[in-house]
Amino acid sequence: MPSDQTGTSLDAIRAALARTIGRWTEGVEDRSTPIADLLFFRREGPTPPGICRVEPSVVLVVQGKKRMLAGDDAYAYDRDHFLIASLDVPASSQVLEASPKRPCLGLTLKLDLRLLAELVPQVHLAAREERSAAKGMALGAVTPPLLDAFMRLTDLLDEPDAIDVLAPLVRRELHYRLLTSDQAGRLRQIASVGSQSHAIARAIEWLKVNYAAPLRIAELAARVHMSPSSLHQHFRQLTAMSPLQYQKWLRLNEARRVMLNEGFDAAGAAFKVGYESPSQFSREYARLFGAPPRRHVVSLRSKAAASQLSP
């Protein structure tokens, strides 16, 4: 297909996706959907960086522009580039271009690593795509087949009786399209048993479940069949954090959640997530979130109440 026709086709698909996402997110910023692991987002103005955890997923913007900050790296993505995270990565998300008349609209689809592992042997990757993934996050080029598959997935929202039957098929195609994209090597690494990326993914899964337990690097390294030095090196390379920093990040975010949603005070939250010293917890919490625990939670609750009152 000539390049000008390809561009016209992509623009038409983006416009259709924007209409669907805009309809589903009217009046809200984030919206889950009846399709498993598919979420929509809408922002009506630029935002400062906000702390988040990016799960293994692909993020597609069909209108506007966003940026993800992970460690010292910045990933700006828009209608021509998707963001892909192959690991659970601590990051900060920022909207760069948006307005009430032309909001930033997009979607997030969580990746099924088991499905990727099943598809990898069936996909022939070129030698240049076999290189090891250097980071846990990257940008990929949006292609017509990928965008078309996303449109067919979102179209199922208007045919709810077909979702259970057809959505798994389209999700499978989307994973295939990603495995044939310019990010194929990254996904192959994370899905392939025995690779260093796969070992780091297993270490992250253990930390997510056992974040409150004391962390012994030698034991974690043995669990994922790596040496302590190799674990530390590749963990930092992929997540921009050491395993200990990652555990601390998990603890502090869980503490914020239990204070905000379950009514814990700062000391109770500190002990629940594994801290032995409430004062150390408060210092590290303020360093991450910019305010002491109690003040930060009060601020978050005030913002939530204000957003519920606004039209």
N, C-alpha and C positions, 0 to 999 in steps of 0.2 A: 504494500500500500504506500503511495507517495506520502512524503512527510507532511504536506499541508493537509491531506485527508486524515492522516493519523492524528494530527493536532486537533482538527475539527471533531473527530470522534471522541477523543479524550475530553474535550471541553463539554461535549454533550453529556457524557457519562458523569463528569464532575457536577454539572448543573443538576442532573437528576438526583445524584447522591446528596447534594446540598439541600434540595427540596425535601427529601425524606428526613434527613437529620434535623433540618430546621423545624419540620412539623413535629417531630418527636421530642425536641428539646425546647419547645416554646415555653418560656417562663422559668426554665431550670437551666443549671449549668452542666449537670451530668445526669445521664439517664441510662439505666440498664434496659435491656430489651428481652423479649421472650426467647431470643436465640441465645443459647448458652455461650458465655464468654464474649459476647459482643456488647460494647458500651459506646454510647454517643457522648460528645461533649460540645458545649457552646460557650463562647466568651464574647461579650459585647464591648470589650475595650482591652487595651494592653494591660498586662499585670506584671508586678515584680516577681522575681523567682520565688517559688513556693516549694518547700521540702516535700518530697514524695518518694515512694518506692516503686520502681518500674519493674513489673513482673515480666517473665519471658512473653513477649508480645510484639505485634506490629501496630504502629500508630500511623494513621493516614489522615492528612489534612486535605479537605476539598475546597476550603475557602479560608483565606487568612494565612498567618504564619506563626509558628511556635519555635521555641528553642529549649533544648534540654541541656542542663549543665551537670556533668559527672566528673568529679575530681577537677583536673585542670583542663578538661576537654569540653567544648561547646558544640552542640549539634543543632543547627538551624534547619528546620524542615518546613516544606510548603507543599503546594499542589503537585510539584514535580518530583518530590523526594519523600519517601516514607522513612520513619524511624523504626529500627528493629532492635529489640533487647533480647539477647540470648540467655541472660541470667537475671536473677533478682538483683537489681542495681540501685543503690541509694543515689538519688539525684535531686535536682531542682528543676521545676518546669516553669516556663515563662511564655506568655503570649506577647508576640511582637507586633502583630498587625490585626486589628479588629475594631469594629465600631457597631453601634446599635443598628445602623442601616445595613451594614455588611459584616455580620459577626464572624468570628473564627469558628468554623464548623469542622468536625472530624469524627473519627471513630477509632476505637481500640479493640483489637481482637487478640485475646490471649492465645499463645501458642500451645499446642499439644505436643510435648516432646516425645511421647510414645509414638504418636502418629508420624512425626518426623523420622524417628528411628526405623519405623516400618517402611517408610518410603525411600530412605536413603539408598538401599541396595537396588532399587528400581530406577534410580535416576543416575544417568551417566554424566559426571562432572568433568569439565576440562581440567587439564593438569594445573593451569594457573589458578583454579578455584580451590585447589586442595590445601592452600596455605593455611596455617593455623590462625585462628582469630586472635588478634592482638588485644582487643577490648571487648567488654561485654555489651557494647552498644555501638551502633553505626547507622549510616544513612544509605538507603538504596534508591535506585531510579524507578519511578513509577512507570509501568508498561501497560499497554492496552489490555493484554490478557489478564493481568492482575486486577486492574481497575474494573474490568467487565465482570470478573468473578465477585468482587465486592458488591457491585450493583445487583447482581442476581441474588446474593445473600440477603441484602437489605430489602429487595423486592418481596421476599418471603414474609416480611412483616405484614404485608397486606393480604397474605394468604395463610392465616394462622394454622389452618388444618393441615397444611403441607409442611410445616416447619420440622416436625419430628422425622419425617421421611426424607425430605430434600436437603435440609440444612447440613446434616453430616456429610452429604455428598459434595456440597459446595465448599464446606470447610476443608475437606480432603483435597479438593482441587486447589484451594488457596495455599495450602501447605506445599503442594507440588509446585505451584507457581513461584513460591518463595525459594524453593530448592533449585529452581532453574533461573533465579534472578542473579544479580551481581553480588548478593549476599549468601550465595549457596555454600561457600566454603565455611563461613562462620556457623551456619546452621548444621552442616554436616559434622563439624568438630564437636558441637555441644551434644549432638544426638548419638555420637559414636562411642560405644562402650570401650574403655581403654584409653581414650584421648585425655589429655591434660584438662581440657575444658570440661569434659564430662566429669572428671574427678572433682574439679572445683564446684561444679553444680551440685554434686553429692555432698560436699562439705557445707555448702550454703543451706541445703535442705536440712542437714543435721543441726546447724546453728539456729535455723528458724524454729525448730521444735524444742531445742534445748538451750535457748538463749539465757535462761535464768541460772543455768548450771555453771560451775567454774570451768573455764576454758583451759585445757592443757593441749598445747599445740602438738606435742609428740603423739598424743593419743588420737587427736583428730587426723593427723597426717597418716598414721597407721591405718585408721579406719577407711581412708580413701586410697590407700596403697601409694602414698607419696612420701618422700623424705620431708622433714620439717622445713628445710631451706627451700625445696622446690614448691611446697605448698605455699609458703609465704610469698615467694617470688611470683608465682602464677596467680595467686589470689589477688595480690595488689595490682598486677598487670590487667586483670579482667574487671576488677571492681573499683580500682583507685583507692582501696582501703586494705589494711592488714586484717587478718581474721579477728583480732581483738577489737579493732576499731569498728568492724562490721557488727560484732556482737553488741558493742556499746550502742551503736546506732539502733539496732533492733530493740534493745532494752528501753532506750529513751522513748522511742515511738510507741512501744507497748504501754509504757508508763503514762504517756500523754493520753492514750486511748482509755485506760481504766480510770484516770482522773476525770476525763471528759464524759464518759458514758456510764461508768459504774460508781461514781461518787467517791472514789478513793481520795484521801488527802495525800500530800507529797510524801510523807514518811511511809505511809502504807503502800503507796505505789512503788517507792524505792525498794522496800523489802520484797514486794511481790515479784519484781523483775530481776532480783538477784543482787542488789546493792546491799552492802553491809553498813555503809555510812550514809545517812540521809544528807549530810552536808556535802559530801562528794557528789551525790546524785544531783543536788540542787545546782552545784557549780557546773557540772557537765551538761545538765539540762539547759541552763541559761546560755551556755556556750553554743549549743546547737540551735535553740529556738529563739535566742535573742532576749529572753525574759525569764525570770524565776518561775518555777512551776505554777504556783498559785495565781500569780498575775497573768501568766500566759493563758491558763485555762479560763479565767474570768473574761479575758479579752476574746477568746474563741467563742465562748457562750454568748457574749454580747453581739458579736458579728453574726452568729447564727440566728439570734432572735431578731436582729434588724433585717436580715434577708427574708425572714418569714413574714415580716410586717410590710415589706415593700411590695408594691403592685407588680 
